[in-house]
Amino acid sequence: MIAILLALLAAGPAPAAAYEKYQVESETTCLGSADQAFTRPDAWTEGGFNYTVSGGRAEVRSVAPREARLGLLAAVKDFSPETRANLKVFIAAFQKAGVAGIVVDGDSAYGVDDQDSTLGDLYTWLGDQGLPVYAVIGNSESRSSFNRALLTAFRKRPNVINLDLVRRVEGDGFTLVSLPGYYDQRYLHESAGCRYQPEDAQELTRIVRGAPSPVVLVTHGPPRQSGKLALDATDDGHNVGDPDLAVAIAEAKINFGVFGHILEAGGRATDLEGKKTIRAGQLATALFVNPGPAFADPWGLNGGGVSHGLAAILTIKNGKGEWQQVKPGVADPRARLVKHKSN
């Protein structure tokens, strides 16, 4: 026993001891500070990626360099067998495309009996897929359940990164910057949900300063846009995005972003104003994507058609971005269309 203890002491602290401690102490945190700094950065390697977390900022690089490409998920909602089947298709497409990470853009659990178990199972499973996983809270999760689940997954697979706490990540040809939560208190479905304030959106200008690669903003809700085909257009044609976020994105000169929340606006990409549709495969200097709801229930889309689960892949090359849609297999024709108000 003494020999074992001596060996453990000689080995030194765990490679991610400070980051794990930060997560433990931040169980109820909504928005972590981008300026949070550990005494000494944590560094480790997992699944062919080198991770360095210094507090509110991190660097994640592939051991063998990859293109600037990300798999995008939003509104997973549950971890039912049907949704899990979707996720298997999406992950296979991400791996085939050689993505450098998976972004999970909020609303990972909604209307389930136990958020802790759903979120814990989901993020542990995503971690098992071997790619870096970058997750941000939406308007449906409890921040305590979300943070606990991300910590549980991280302890099993240290490729799961909580973007509520780590606000900027330097990746392979991109810089991820996060804005956790949602701006409108009326649409937080949990009493301990996460609401960001106008000043949090305004802070993006400072957080992105000096980014060495094109910035990709990860936040659950879209900015205020214009028109029926915008990423913030509900099924009744109203634009409900955050006007403060729209101003902040423009002032920070952020050209790429991932948004979810408005499910019927999913499976689309636009410019910042929402007036110009960016087709799949089309290069654009400014590209903002709603990958669509990943969960399996059928949902009518503004652009026509019905989602039975959607995801997307974002690629950045030479300062421009392009996206492609990923769909699961043929839907069950007996499935009933779900008609809900935007969540």
Protein Blocks (a to p, Z undefined) as FASTA:
>chain_A
ZZmmmmmmmnopafklmmmmmmmmmmmpcbdcfkbccfbdcdddeehiacddebjaccdd
dfbacdddddddehklpacfklmmmmmmmmmmmmmnopabdcdeejibghiablmlmmmm
mmmmmmmnopacdddddfkbcfklmmmmmmmmmmmmccbccfklmmbdcdehiacdddeh
jfblklpcbfklccddfklmmmmmmmmgopabdcddddfbdcddedjkbckbcfkopafb
dfklmmmmmmnopabdcdehilmlgoiacdfkopaccdehiacfbdcddebjfbfbdcdd
fkgpjdebdadddddeehiacddddddddddfkbccdddddZZ
